Amino acid sequence: MPCGSERRVIESERLVLRPIELGDVDVLVRLDSDPEVMRYLTGRPSTREEVEAVVAEHLGHRWIASDRASGDFVGWFGLVPIGDSSFSVGYRLRREQWGRGLATEGTRLLIATAFDVHGARRVTAETMAVNTRSRSVMERCGMRYTRTFHMDWDDPLPGTEEGEVEYEITREEWQAAHSGDR
C-alpha cells in the first residue's frame, strides 16, 4: 500500500526527492554494484533482477535523491509503512556522497513527512550493530536506540554476530525537538 506520496516531490536544503520509477533501475543497479555501499546490506552487488523486483515492490515508498544544485544522483531514501501508524526509514547513498550530511538531511525530511503528512505515531530504522555511520545518522535525526536483536542468516556478513539494532522516534519526541521550527 503506497504511503500516499507516490507523486509528491519533497525537498530539503540540498536534496530533491522524487518518487522512484521503474525507469530508475539502471542508476540503482550502478549504486548497488559498489561493494562498500552493500557492505552492511548483503555484502555483494545486487543483480539487475533483484533491483527490478525491489523497485516494483517499493513504488510509492522510495524516492530518488538528487543534489538540488547540480541535479546529480545521490541515492535513494525510503519510508515504508509497517502497520499501526508506524513507518520505517532507510536510505542508500553513492559512496561519493558519504560524509556530507545528506543521509541525515534526507532521513529528517522523511521523518517529517511521516509525521506531518501521514500522521505517523512513530518512525523506526534498523541497521547492523557494527554500522556505526548509520547509527550516527539515526542519532542525529533524534532517534533513540530501542533494542538489539539477532537474526539467522544463511550466509552471515562480518559483524552479524553483534546483531541488528533498532532506533525509533515518536511523534511527541519529534514535535518537542522541532517545536521552534514551525
VEXTORKE-112313 format. One line per field, with one value per atom (N, C-alpha, C, O): residue number from 0; atom name; residue in one letter; x, y, z. Coordinates in pm, whole numbers. Example, Ala and Ser with C-alpha at 12.3 -4.5 7.8 and 13.67 -1.06 7.14 Angstrom:
<sites>
pos <- [0; 0; 0; 0; 1; 1; 1; 1]
site <- [N; CA; C; O; N; CA; C; O]
code <- [A; A; A; A; S; S; S; S]
u <- [1319; 1230; 1320; 1424; 1285; 1367; 1290; 1341]
v <- [-569; -450; -330; -332; -225; -106; 3; 114]
w <- [780; 780; 780; 846; 708; 714; 787; 804]
</sites>
This chain:
<sites>
pos <- [0; 0; 0; 0; 1; 1; 1; 1; 2; 2; 2; 2; 3; 3; 3; 3; 4; 4; 4; 4; 5; 5; 5; 5; 6; 6; 6; 6; 7; 7; 7; 7; 8; 8; 8; 8; 9; 9; 9; 9; 10; 10; 10; 10; 11; 11; 11; 11; 12; 12; 12; 12; 13; 13; 13; 13; 14; 14; 14; 14; 15; 15; 15; 15; 16; 16; 16; 16; 17; 17; 17; 17; 18; 18; 18; 18; 19; 19; 19; 19; 20; 20; 20; 20; 21; 21; 21; 21; 22; 22; 22; 22; 23; 23; 23; 23; 24; 24; 24; 24; 25; 25; 25; 25; 26; 26; 26; 26; 27; 27; 27; 27; 28; 28; 28; 28; 29; 29; 29; 29; 30; 30; 30; 30; 31; 31; 31; 31; 32; 32; 32; 32; 33; 33; 33; 33; 34; 34; 34; 34; 35; 35; 35; 35; 36; 36; 36; 36; 37; 37; 37; 37; 38; 38; 38; 38; 39; 39; 39; 39; 40; 40; 40; 40; 41; 41; 41; 41; 42; 42; 42; 42; 43; 43; 43; 43; 44; 44; 44; 44; 45; 45; 45; 45; 46; 46; 46; 46; 47; 47; 47; 47; 48; 48; 48; 48; 49; 49; 49; 49; 50; 50; 50; 50; 51; 51; 51; 51; 52; 52; 52; 52; 53; 53; 53; 53; 54; 54; 54; 54; 55; 55; 55; 55; 56; 56; 56; 56; 57; 57; 57; 57; 58; 58; 58; 58; 59; 59; 59; 59; 60; 60; 60; 60; 61; 61; 61; 61; 62; 62; 62; 62; 63; 63; 63; 63; 64; 64; 64; 64; 65; 65; 65; 65; 66; 66; 66; 66; 67; 67; 67; 67; 68; 68; 68; 68; 69; 69; 69; 69; 70; 70; 70; 70; 71; 71; 71; 71; 72; 72; 72; 72; 73; 73; 73; 73; 74; 74; 74; 74; 75; 75; 75; 75; 76; 76; 76; 76; 77; 77; 77; 77; 78; 78; 78; 78; 79; 79; 79; 79; 80; 80; 80; 80; 81; 81; 81; 81; 82; 82; 82; 82; 83; 83; 83; 83; 84; 84; 84; 84; 85; 85; 85; 85; 86; 86; 86; 86; 87; 87; 87; 87; 88; 88; 88; 88; 89; 89; 89; 89; 90; 90; 90; 90; 91; 91; 91; 91; 92; 92; 92; 92; 93; 93; 93; 93; 94; 94; 94; 94; 95; 95; 95; 95; 96; 96; 96; 96; 97; 97; 97; 97; 98; 98; 98; 98; 99; 99; 99; 99; 100; 100; 100; 100; 101; 101; 101; 101; 102; 102; 102; 102; 103; 103; 103; 103; 104; 104; 104; 104; 105; 105; 105; 105; 106; 106; 106; 106; 107; 107; 107; 107; 108; 108; 108; 108; 109; 109; 109; 109; 110; 110; 110; 110; 111; 111; 111; 111; 112; 112; 112; 112; 113; 113; 113; 113; 114; 114; 114; 114; 115; 115; 115; 115; 116; 116; 116; 116; 117; 117; 117; 117; 118; 118; 118; 118; 119; 119; 119; 119; 120; 120; 120; 120; 121; 121; 121; 121; 122; 122; 122; 122; 123; 123; 123; 123; 124; 124; 124; 124; 125; 125; 125; 125; 126; 126; 126; 126; 127; 127; 127; 127; 128; 128; 128; 128; 129; 129; 129; 129; 130; 130; 130; 130; 131; 131; 131; 131; 132; 132; 132; 132; 133; 133; 133; 133; 134; 134; 134; 134; 135; 135; 135; 135; 136; 136; 136; 136; 137; 137; 137; 137; 138; 138; 138; 138; 139; 139; 139; 139; 140; 140; 140; 140; 141; 141; 141; 141; 142; 142; 142; 142; 143; 143; 143; 143; 144; 144; 144; 144; 145; 145; 145; 145; 146; 146; 146; 146; 147; 147; 147; 147; 148; 148; 148; 148; 149; 149; 149; 149; 150; 150; 150; 150; 151; 151; 151; 151; 152; 152; 152; 152; 153; 153; 153; 153; 154; 154; 154; 154; 155; 155; 155; 155; 156; 156; 156; 156; 157; 157; 157; 157; 158; 158; 158; 158; 159; 159; 159; 159; 160; 160; 160; 160; 161; 161; 161; 161; 162; 162; 162; 162; 163; 163; 163; 163; 164; 164; 164; 164; 165; 165; 165; 165; 166; 166; 166; 166; 167; 167; 167; 167; 168; 168; 168; 168; 169; 169; 169; 169; 170; 170; 170; 170; 171; 171; 171; 171; 172; 172; 172; 172; 173; 173; 173; 173; 174; 174; 174; 174; 175; 175; 175; 175; 176; 176; 176; 176; 177; 177; 177; 177; 178; 178; 178; 178; 179; 179; 179; 179; 180; 180; 180; 180; 181; 181; 181; 181]
site <- [N; CA; C; O; N; CA; C; O; N; CA; C; O; N; CA; C; O; N; CA; C; O; N; CA; C; O; N; CA; C; O; N; CA; C; O; N; CA; C; O; N; CA; C; O; N; CA; C; O; N; CA; C; O; N; CA; C; O; N; CA; C; O; N; CA; C; O; N; CA; C; O; N; CA; C; O; N; CA; C; O; N; CA; C; O; N; CA; C; O; N; CA; C; O; N; CA; C; O; N; CA; C; O; N; CA; C; O; N; CA; C; O; N; CA; C; O; N; CA; C; O; N; CA; C; O; N; CA; C; O; N; CA; C; O; N; CA; C; O; N; CA; C; O; N; CA; C; O; N; CA; C; O; N; CA; C; O; N; CA; C; O; N; CA; C; O; N; CA; C; O; N; CA; C; O; N; CA; C; O; N; CA; C; O; N; CA; C; O; N; CA; C; O; N; CA; C; O; N; CA; C; O; N; CA; C; O; N; CA; C; O; N; CA; C; O; N; CA; C; O; N; CA; C; O; N; CA; C; O; N; CA; C; O; N; CA; C; O; N; CA; C; O; N; CA; C; O; N; CA; C; O; N; CA; C; O; N; CA; C; O; N; CA; C; O; N; CA; C; O; N; CA; C; O; N; CA; C; O; N; CA; C; O; N; CA; C; O; N; CA; C; O; N; CA; C; O; N; CA; C; O; N; CA; C; O; N; CA; C; O; N; CA; C; O; N; CA; C; O; N; CA; C; O; N; CA; C; O; N; CA; C; O; N; CA; C; O; N; CA; C; O; N; CA; C; O; N; CA; C; O; N; CA; C; O; N; CA; C; O; N; CA; C; O; N; CA; C; O; N; CA; C; O; N; CA; C; O; N; CA; C; O; N; CA; C; O; N; CA; C; O; N; CA; C; O; N; CA; C; O; N; CA; C; O; N; CA; C; O; N; CA; C; O; N; CA; C; O; N; CA; C; O; N; CA; C; O; N; CA; C; O; N; CA; C; O; N; CA; C; O; N; CA; C; O; N; CA; C; O; N; CA; C; O; N; CA; C; O; N; CA; C; O; N; CA; C; O; N; CA; C; O; N; CA; C; O; N; CA; C; O; N; CA; C; O; N; CA; C; O; N; CA; C; O; N; CA; C; O; N; CA; C; O; N; CA; C; O; N; CA; C; O; N; CA; C; O; N; CA; C; O; N; CA; C; O; N; CA; C; O; N; CA; C; O; N; CA; C; O; N; CA; C; O; N; CA; C; O; N; CA; C; O; N; CA; C; O; N; CA; C; O; N; CA; C; O; N; CA; C; O; N; CA; C; O; N; CA; C; O; N; CA; C; O; N; CA; C; O; N; CA; C; O; N; CA; C; O; N; CA; C; O; N; CA; C; O; N; CA; C; O; N; CA; C; O; N; CA; C; O; N; CA; C; O; N; CA; C; O; N; CA; C; O; N; CA; C; O; N; CA; C; O; N; CA; C; O; N; CA; C; O; N; CA; C; O; N; CA; C; O; N; CA; C; O; N; CA; C; O; N; CA; C; O; N; CA; C; O; N; CA; C; O; N; CA; C; O; N; CA; C; O; N; CA; C; O; N; CA; C; O; N; CA; C; O; N; CA; C; O; N; CA; C; O; N; CA; C; O; N; CA; C; O; N; CA; C; O; N; CA; C; O; N; CA; C; O; N; CA; C; O; N; CA; C; O; N; CA; C; O; N; CA; C; O; N; CA; C; O; N; CA; C; O; N; CA; C; O; N; CA; C; O; N; CA; C; O; N; CA; C; O; N; CA; C; O; N; CA; C; O; N; CA; C; O; N; CA; C; O; N; CA; C; O; N; CA; C; O; N; CA; C; O; N; CA; C; O]
code <- [M; M; M; M; P; P; P; P; C; C; C; C; G; G; G; G; S; S; S; S; E; E; E; E; R; R; R; R; R; R; R; R; V; V; V; V; I; I; I; I; E; E; E; E; S; S; S; S; E; E; E; E; R; R; R; R; L; L; L; L; V; V; V; V; L; L; L; L; R; R; R; R; P; P; P; P; I; I; I; I; E; E; E; E; L; L; L; L; G; G; G; G; D; D; D; D; V; V; V; V; D; D; D; D; V; V; V; V; L; L; L; L; V; V; V; V; R; R; R; R; L; L; L; L; D; D; D; D; S; S; S; S; D; D; D; D; P; P; P; P; E; E; E; E; V; V; V; V; M; M; M; M; R; R; R; R; Y; Y; Y; Y; L; L; L; L; T; T; T; T; G; G; G; G; R; R; R; R; P; P; P; P; S; S; S; S; T; T; T; T; R; R; R; R; E; E; E; E; E; E; E; E; V; V; V; V; E; E; E; E; A; A; A; A; V; V; V; V; V; V; V; V; A; A; A; A; E; E; E; E; H; H; H; H; L; L; L; L; G; G; G; G; H; H; H; H; R; R; R; R; W; W; W; W; I; I; I; I; A; A; A; A; S; S; S; S; D; D; D; D; R; R; R; R; A; A; A; A; S; S; S; S; G; G; G; G; D; D; D; D; F; F; F; F; V; V; V; V; G; G; G; G; W; W; W; W; F; F; F; F; G; G; G; G; L; L; L; L; V; V; V; V; P; P; P; P; I; I; I; I; G; G; G; G; D; D; D; D; S; S; S; S; S; S; S; S; F; F; F; F; S; S; S; S; V; V; V; V; G; G; G; G; Y; Y; Y; Y; R; R; R; R; L; L; L; L; R; R; R; R; R; R; R; R; E; E; E; E; Q; Q; Q; Q; W; W; W; W; G; G; G; G; R; R; R; R; G; G; G; G; L; L; L; L; A; A; A; A; T; T; T; T; E; E; E; E; G; G; G; G; T; T; T; T; R; R; R; R; L; L; L; L; L; L; L; L; I; I; I; I; A; A; A; A; T; T; T; T; A; A; A; A; F; F; F; F; D; D; D; D; V; V; V; V; H; H; H; H; G; G; G; G; A; A; A; A; R; R; R; R; R; R; R; R; V; V; V; V; T; T; T; T; A; A; A; A; E; E; E; E; T; T; T; T; M; M; M; M; A; A; A; A; V; V; V; V; N; N; N; N; T; T; T; T; R; R; R; R; S; S; S; S; R; R; R; R; S; S; S; S; V; V; V; V; M; M; M; M; E; E; E; E; R; R; R; R; C; C; C; C; G; G; G; G; M; M; M; M; R; R; R; R; Y; Y; Y; Y; T; T; T; T; R; R; R; R; T; T; T; T; F; F; F; F; H; H; H; H; M; M; M; M; D; D; D; D; W; W; W; W; D; D; D; D; D; D; D; D; P; P; P; P; L; L; L; L; P; P; P; P; G; G; G; G; T; T; T; T; E; E; E; E; E; E; E; E; G; G; G; G; E; E; E; E; V; V; V; V; E; E; E; E; Y; Y; Y; Y; E; E; E; E; I; I; I; I; T; T; T; T; R; R; R; R; E; E; E; E; E; E; E; E; W; W; W; W; Q; Q; Q; Q; A; A; A; A; A; A; A; A; H; H; H; H; S; S; S; S; G; G; G; G; D; D; D; D; R; R; R; R]
u <- [84; 0; 89; 170; 76; 160; 135; 26; 238; 229; 136; 99; 98; 17; 101; 47; 231; 320; 384; 485; 326; 390; 410; 494; 337; 355; 415; 431; 448; 492; 644; 715; 692; 834; 854; 776; 956; 985; 1129; 1216; 1152; 1282; 1332; 1255; 1464; 1532; 1629; 1625; 1715; 1811; 1898; 1921; 1946; 2038; 1987; 2054; 1870; 1821; 1683; 1601; 1662; 1530; 1501; 1578; 1389; 1347; 1223; 1122; 1231; 1115; 1083; 1171; 957; 919; 1000; 1026; 1037; 1112; 1022; 900; 1082; 1010; 1079; 1196; 1006; 1064; 1185; 1277; 1187; 1298; 1425; 1527; 1422; 1540; 1630; 1732; 1594; 1667; 1815; 1899; 1849; 1991; 2077; 2183; 2033; 2112; 2118; 2218; 2012; 2011; 2099; 2159; 2107; 2199; 2342; 2423; 2374; 2509; 2535; 2645; 2438; 2452; 2482; 2574; 2403; 2417; 2538; 2567; 2611; 2729; 2853; 2957; 2844; 2957; 2962; 2868; 3069; 3076; 3069; 3016; 3122; 3116; 2973; 2933; 2897; 2756; 2679; 2591; 2712; 2638; 2697; 2646; 2803; 2877; 2790; 2806; 2699; 2616; 2477; 2389; 2456; 2324; 2324; 2260; 2394; 2404; 2548; 2575; 2640; 2781; 2822; 2937; 2729; 2757; 2672; 2571; 2713; 2631; 2496; 2485; 2394; 2261; 2258; 2322; 2183; 2164; 2059; 1982; 2055; 1955; 1814; 1725; 1795; 1665; 1624; 1507; 1719; 1689; 1648; 1552; 1720; 1688; 1551; 1471; 1522; 1391; 1279; 1177; 1297; 1195; 1176; 1063; 1286; 1277; 1209; 1125; 1244; 1181; 1031; 952; 991; 848; 776; 663; 839; 778; 765; 673; 857; 863; 816; 842; 747; 687; 594; 511; 608; 528; 590; 539; 702; 769; 913; 976; 967; 1106; 1114; 1033; 1215; 1239; 1382; 1474; 1400; 1533; 1579; 1505; 1699; 1754; 1855; 1945; 1837; 1929; 1981; 1913; 2102; 2159; 2081; 2066; 2030; 1945; 2017; 1956; 2145; 2220; 2261; 2245; 2311; 2367; 2272; 2285; 2176; 2087; 2147; 2083; 2269; 2336; 2263; 2208; 2263; 2205; 2284; 2407; 2215; 2277; 2254; 2346; 2132; 2095; 1945; 1872; 1897; 1753; 1725; 1810; 1601; 1550; 1417; 1343; 1386; 1261; 1184; 1241; 1052; 960; 850; 761; 857; 770; 676; 720; 544; 451; 472; 487; 474; 494; 379; 391; 266; 147; 137; 235; 17; -8; 43; 104; 19; 60; 210; 256; 286; 432; 493; 434; 612; 686; 831; 880; 897; 1040; 1112; 1067; 1222; 1301; 1430; 1482; 1479; 1605; 1661; 1593; 1782; 1846; 1964; 2012; 2007; 2129; 2187; 2120; 2310; 2373; 2499; 2568; 2527; 2653; 2769; 2762; 2872; 2986; 3045; 3094; 3042; 3096; 3017; 3065; 2898; 2813; 2825; 2769; 2896; 2909; 2985; 3069; 2955; 3029; 2987; 3053; 2880; 2833; 2709; 2659; 2659; 2539; 2410; 2302; 2419; 2300; 2210; 2088; 2268; 2186; 2100; 1982; 2157; 2082; 1976; 1861; 2012; 1919; 1799; 1684; 1824; 1715; 1630; 1508; 1694; 1618; 1530; 1415; 1581; 1498; 1378; 1267; 1400; 1292; 1182; 1063; 1220; 1119; 1055; 937; 1128; 1066; 959; 848; 991; 892; 772; 658; 796; 686; 598; 475; 661; 583; 489; 372; 540; 458; 360; 243; 409; 327; 228; 118; 264; 177; 95; -24; 159; 93; 37; -27; 62; 9; 66; -2; 191; 254; 258; 264; 255; 271; 418; 464; 494; 636; 705; 643; 837; 921; 1040; 1099; 1073; 1183; 1288; 1263; 1404; 1511; 1593; 1605; 1650; 1733; 1862; 1867; 1966; 2094; 2170; 2129; 2280; 2369; 2431; 2462; 2448; 2505; 2643; 2679; 2719; 2853; 2854; 2960; 2741; 2734; 2723; 2615; 2835; 2837; 2797; 2740; 2825; 2787; 2636; 2582; 2566; 2420; 2359; 2259; 2419; 2370; 2383; 2296; 2493; 2511; 2406; 2358; 2371; 2264; 2135; 2068; 2101; 1978; 1979; 1880; 2091; 2101; 2093; 2029; 2158; 2150; 2008; 1972; 1928; 1788; 1697; 1576; 1754; 1674; 1618; 1541; 1655; 1606; 1685; 1803; 1620; 1686; 1692; 1602; 1800; 1820; 1710; 1680; 1648; 1545; 1582; 1543; 1659; 1691; 1797; 1822; 1860; 1947; 1879; 1827; 1878; 1817; 1906; 1987; 1888; 1971; 1881; 1774; 1928; 1856; 1944; 2066; 1880; 1954; 1971; 1874; 2094; 2125; 2190; 2270; 2157; 2220; 2368; 2451; 2402; 2539; 2569; 2568; 2596; 2611; 2729; 2835; 2707; 2812; 2903; 2862; 3025; 3111; 3042; 2994; 3038; 2972; 2832; 2773; 2778; 2643; 2630; 2523; 2738; 2732; 2700; 2655; 2722; 2689; 2540; 2490; 2470; 2326; 2286; 2369; 2155; 2093; 2044; 2013; 2036; 1983; 1864; 1855; 1773; 1656; 1658; 1689; 1623; 1608; 1466; 1404; 1416; 1284; 1273; 1352; 1172; 1132; 980; 921; 919; 774; 733; 814; 607; 554; 580; 620; 556; 574; 720; 748; 813; 955; 995; 1070; 944; 975; 920; 990; 794; 733; 806; 825; 846; 918; 1052; 1093; 1120; 1250; 1241; 1338; 1126; 1111; 1003; 953; 966; 860; 896; 808; 1024; 1067; 1081; 1100; 1073; 1089; 963; 969; 852; 724; 678; 572]
v <- [-118; 0; 124; 141; 211; 329; 423; 426; 500; 597; 712; 789; 727; 840; 954; 1057; 936; 1040; 997; 1054; 896; 841; 943; 921; 1054; 1157; 1284; 1382; 1285; 1405; 1419; 1328; 1531; 1564; 1638; 1728; 1601; 1669; 1719; 1656; 1833; 1897; 1939; 1970; 1941; 1995; 2100; 2138; 2146; 2250; 2207; 2285; 2080; 2036; 1920; 1879; 1867; 1748; 1771; 1846; 1703; 1690; 1541; 1464; 1501; 1361; 1350; 1416; 1266; 1242; 1093; 1011; 1060; 919; 831; 869; 716; 619; 569; 560; 537; 489; 365; 340; 287; 168; 203; 122; 321; 364; 396; 427; 390; 419; 298; 309; 185; 61; 73; 29; 131; 136; 208; 158; 324; 401; 328; 336; 256; 181; 57; 19; -5; -118; -70; -137; 48; 103; 132; 104; 187; 214; 84; 78; -18; -146; -227; -332; -180; -254; -217; -282; -115; -74; -162; -159; -241; -331; -259; -313; -136; -62; -17; -15; 20; 57; -63; -47; -181; -303; -375; -479; -321; -387; -436; -550; -354; -392; -437; -453; -457; -497; -642; -727; -671; -809; -854; -974; -758; -790; -819; -854; -803; -830; -738; -686; -718; -638; -704; -827; -624; -676; -705; -636; -807; -834; -738; -679; -723; -638; -688; -607; -818; -876; -842; -813; -847; -810; -664; -631; -576; -434; -410; -334; -473; -457; -499; -430; -610; -658; -561; -535; -508; -413; -284; -230; -234; -111; -133; -50; -244; -271; -283; -236; -344; -363; -233; -217; -139; -19; 108; 219; 94; 212; 277; 210; 407; 477; 482; 549; 411; 407; 454; 472; 473; 517; 637; 654; 719; 837; 837; 798; 881; 904; 1040; 1138; 1045; 1170; 1227; 1158; 1356; 1429; 1550; 1606; 1591; 1713; 1831; 1844; 1915; 2026; 2123; 2176; 2146; 2243; 2186; 2252; 2063; 2006; 1912; 1890; 1856; 1756; 1616; 1522; 1601; 1471; 1371; 1408; 1245; 1136; 1117; 1104; 1116; 1098; 957; 896; 905; 774; 765; 827; 687; 679; 684; 654; 723; 723; 650; 658; 581; 507; 537; 564; 531; 548; 444; 462; 337; 222; 207; 202; 200; 175; 35; -62; 25; -106; -140; -225; -72; -103; -20; 37; -14; 53; 198; 242; 271; 411; 430; 533; 332; 338; 326; 268; 384; 378; 345; 371; 288; 260; 345; 352; 409; 488; 414; 336; 441; 384; 464; 551; 435; 508; 428; 335; 466; 412; 523; 573; 563; 673; 628; 536; 694; 670; 703; 799; 624; 643; 783; 838; 841; 975; 1081; 1192; 1046; 1140; 1123; 1203; 1022; 997; 1111; 1176; 1133; 1230; 1375; 1465; 1398; 1534; 1571; 1682; 1477; 1503; 1482; 1515; 1426; 1408; 1296; 1304; 1192; 1084; 1139; 1105; 1221; 1282; 1377; 1375; 1459; 1557; 1488; 1528; 1386; 1314; 1234; 1228; 1174; 1097; 1188; 1154; 1304; 1401; 1443; 1458; 1463; 1503; 1397; 1430; 1271; 1165; 1142; 1105; 1163; 1156; 1264; 1237; 1386; 1495; 1459; 1486; 1400; 1359; 1254; 1260; 1160; 1056; 1118; 1080; 1212; 1273; 1377; 1377; 1465; 1578; 1543; 1599; 1451; 1417; 1292; 1286; 1191; 1062; 1041; 939; 1134; 1120; 1003; 944; 969; 855; 876; 989; 765; 764; 752; 808; 675; 657; 620; 573; 644; 608; 529; 566; 420; 335; 324; 361; 274; 244; 130; 116; 49; -64; -67; -23; -120; -144; -249; -288; -295; -383; -305; -187; -368; -301; -242; -138; -306; -259; -144; -88; -108; 1; 134; 193; 179; 300; 425; 517; 432; 552; 565; 675; 456; 463; 486; 557; 428; 453; 602; 659; 663; 806; 889; 988; 849; 920; 913; 1015; 796; 780; 871; 937; 874; 958; 1106; 1183; 1149; 1290; 1328; 1446; 1231; 1257; 1259; 1276; 1241; 1244; 1109; 1100; 1006; 872; 818; 851; 734; 674; 522; 460; 466; 320; 254; 296; 149; 76; -69; -123; -131; -272; -324; -267; -433; -514; -648; -704; -700; -831; -909; -851; -1039; -1127; -1204; -1252; -1213; -1286; -1400; -1393; -1503; -1614; -1587; -1560; -1595; -1570; -1694; -1760; -1726; -1839; -1812; -1902; -1688; -1650; -1521; -1413; -1529; -1408; -1321; -1370; -1190; -1092; -1076; -1104; -1030; -998; -894; -792; -920; -830; -873; -818; -972; -1020; -1070; -1059; -1124; -1178; -1070; -1102; -942; -831; -796; -723; -848; -827; -707; -637; -687; -572; -479; -524; -350; -255; -182; -162; -144; -67; 65; 71; 171; 304; 350; 302; 444; 499; 642; 688; 710; 841; 846; 804; 898; 910; 1049; 1141; 1061; 1189; 1295; 1407; 1261; 1356; 1399; 1517; 1304; 1338; 1430; 1525; 1400; 1483; 1624; 1722; 1633; 1764; 1846; 1967; 1782; 1853; 1905; 2016; 1823; 1862; 1969; 2041; 1980; 2073; 2177; 2236; 2200; 2296; 2438; 2517; 2471; 2604; 2620; 2731; 2507; 2509; 2555; 2589; 2554; 2576; 2717; 2751]
w <- [0; 0; 0; 91; -99; -105; 11; 68; 45; 154; 119; 208; -5; -45; -100; -139; -105; -156; -287; -328; -353; -472; -583; -670; -582; -686; -629; -701; -504; -435; -436; -393; -486; -478; -347; -313; -273; -147; -151; -211; -87; -96; 41; 132; 52; 169; 118; 1; 204; 164; 45; -47; 48; -56; -141; -235; -109; -178; -240; -189; -352; -412; -415; -471; -356; -357; -442; -416; -545; -630; -624; -601; -643; -634; -730; -844; -682; -762; -875; -859; -988; -1105; -1160; -1131; -1238; -1299; -1385; -1397; -1444; -1528; -1452; -1513; -1319; -1236; -1215; -1148; -1271; -1243; -1278; -1199; -1393; -1433; -1330; -1292; -1284; -1188; -1053; -982; -1019; -893; -900; -800; -1017; -1034; -1016; -952; -1072; -1053; -905; -856; -835; -691; -616; -535; -644; -574; -619; -561; -720; -765; -684; -697; -599; -516; -391; -311; -374; -258; -124; -28; -117; 9; 40; 156; -62; -42; 13; 97; -33; 3; 124; 165; 181; 289; 404; 448; 453; 568; 527; 612; 398; 349; 306; 369; 198; 151; 139; 129; 140; 125; -18; -44; -112; -253; -340; -294; -465; -556; -580; -580; -600; -636; -785; -864; -822; -965; -1019; -943; -1149; -1212; -1176; -1149; -1177; -1145; -1001; -975; -909; -770; -759; -690; -827; -823; -885; -829; -998; -1061; -966; -956; -897; -803; -687; -646; -634; -523; -567; -494; -685; -735; -750; -705; -813; -832; -698; -685; -601; -469; -392; -312; -415; -332; -402; -354; -514; -576; -474; -414; -455; -355; -218; -128; -200; -68; -73; 32; -194; -207; -300; -391; -274; -353; -403; -332; -528; -583; -531; -540; -477; -424; -523; -571; -550; -637; -562; -476; -597; -543; -599; -720; -511; -552; -646; -738; -623; -704; -840; -942; -841; -965; -1037; -1158; -965; -1023; -1024; -1071; -972; -971; -882; -778; -925; -848; -719; -723; -606; -475; -423; -368; -440; -389; -377; -455; -280; -256; -107; -24; -76; 61; 60; -38; 168; 175; 302; 407; 288; 400; 381; 298; 458; 438; 556; 670; 529; 639; 696; 621; 828; 891; 984; 1072; 964; 1041; 1167; 1214; 1222; 1348; 1349; 1446; 1240; 1227; 1245; 1297; 1203; 1213; 1073; 982; 1061; 936; 967; 1076; 868; 877; 772; 657; 811; 716; 683; 763; 564; 521; 406; 351; 369; 260; 208; 272; 90; 31; -55; -146; -28; -99; -172; -128; -284; -355; -261; -184; -266; -177; -188; -89; -308; -328; -250; -231; -205; -132; 21; 96; 65; 208; 275; 212; 401; 481; 459; 510; 387; 359; 439; 428; 520; 598; 521; 570; 401; 318; 369; 356; 427; 483; 596; 606; 680; 790; 735; 780; 640; 583; 518; 541; 439; 373; 470; 455; 570; 669; 752; 780; 792; 865; 781; 833; 652; 562; 560; 563; 555; 552; 688; 695; 795; 928; 940; 987; 897; 899; 813; 851; 696; 608; 677; 668; 744; 814; 917; 925; 995; 1099; 1045; 1081; 958; 912; 803; 798; 714; 601; 630; 599; 689; 708; 848; 874; 938; 1073; 1151; 1234; 1123; 1190; 1342; 1391; 1412; 1557; 1594; 1694; 1510; 1534; 1404; 1309; 1403; 1289; 1344; 1445; 1276; 1319; 1208; 1093; 1245; 1150; 1208; 1330; 1120; 1163; 1083; 968; 1146; 1079; 1158; 1267; 1102; 1177; 1292; 1276; 1405; 1522; 1491; 1547; 1404; 1372; 1271; 1244; 1217; 1118; 1192; 1202; 1243; 1328; 1252; 1311; 1124; 1046; 1038; 1058; 1008; 1002; 1140; 1154; 1241; 1377; 1412; 1476; 1369; 1394; 1322; 1376; 1199; 1126; 1207; 1224; 1255; 1332; 1455; 1486; 1524; 1644; 1610; 1682; 1500; 1460; 1419; 1423; 1380; 1343; 1465; 1452; 1583; 1705; 1745; 1841; 1672; 1704; 1822; 1841; 1900; 2015; 1997; 1940; 2047; 2044; 2125; 2236; 2068; 2142; 2173; 2276; 2082; 2110; 2015; 1909; 2057; 1972; 1955; 2052; 1835; 1812; 1715; 1643; 1715; 1631; 1536; 1572; 1414; 1310; 1260; 1270; 1207; 1148; 999; 929; 952; 812; 753; 819; 630; 561; 538; 550; 505; 474; 549; 489; 681; 761; 718; 679; 727; 697; 817; 929; 795; 910; 998; 949; 1127; 1222; 1260; 1352; 1188; 1216; 1360; 1421; 1413; 1550; 1653; 1764; 1619; 1709; 1705; 1791; 1606; 1596; 1513; 1456; 1509; 1442; 1552; 1663; 1521; 1618; 1558; 1437; 1646; 1607; 1683; 1801; 1610; 1668; 1637; 1543; 1718; 1690; 1740; 1823; 1687; 1737; 1729; 1630; 1835; 1836; 1786; 1779; 1753; 1711; 1818; 1787; 1944; 2053; 2066; 2086; 2053; 2059; 1944; 1963; 1824; 1707; 1725; 1701; 1769; 1787; 1893; 1876; 2002; 2108; 2056; 2089; 1976; 1924; 1816; 1791; 1751; 1638; 1659; 1563; 1784; 1812; 1770; 1735; 1773; 1732; 1581; 1531; 1507; 1361; 1288; 1170; 1357; 1288; 1296; 1244]
</sites>
